Amino acid sequence: MTRRPASSQRPPTGFAAPDRSAATEFWVVRHGESTWNADGRYQGQADVPLSHIGILQASSLAERLTGQSFDAVYTSDLTRAARTADLVAERLTGAPQPQAHPGLREIDVGELSGLVIADIRERYPEYLATLLTNPWSTRRPGGESMEDLYARSGAAFAELRARHPGGRVLVFTHGGVVRVAVGLALGGVPANAWARLSVSNTSLTRVLLGEGSGMLLGFNDDAHLENLLDATEADDVLGQAP
């Protein structure tokens, strides 16, 4: 995976692409499988470690990115993202030290933390019904909505973009925040489309973000996992697979 020259990335006719001299290219990674991912539990901002599979997934991504260079590496301050970042960063050129940023944390699921979907269906049927009709603004009981997450982590991306104009930055985070990055690149995501953005563990999503502009360069690339078990796609935004 080598960096292509900017001249080879031509926008469609009539589309004004972000100015690469000022915009920032983010490579956004969802963390490896956690122990609660494996158990089918909502975790949100609970600090849950990687599972054995999650460590293998992170190691596979590290092998894929060996020798790549980035202007900086940032991570959510939650263990599952930070551990994934450490395993990958040591294989990058210069072995950069990942910098923790709390704005990159997963959506706060509040009272749903630690529960499986069967528990949530039994205890919070009204919440689930409201979520179906308004997935954007409905808050998890005692937690955040996607709208809240978009504001919080969107501000974090804006801060990092201002720090690294014209640069390339590697970010380790969570499924919900990957969706925010996609939304920032596309200028928003159509209503009710969030649940269609399935994000695999340790997948790569690449976005170019400028001042009020963006471009989606790649989404949910998990080719490095082809020889491992299937990556977990269910998360705290989508809910668990049946």
Beta strands, then each sheet from edge to edge (+ up, - down):
strand 1: 24-30
strand 2: 72-75
strand 3: 99-100
strand 4: 168-173
strand 5: 204-210
strand 6: 213-221
sheet 1: 3+ 2+ 4+ 1+ 5- 6+
end
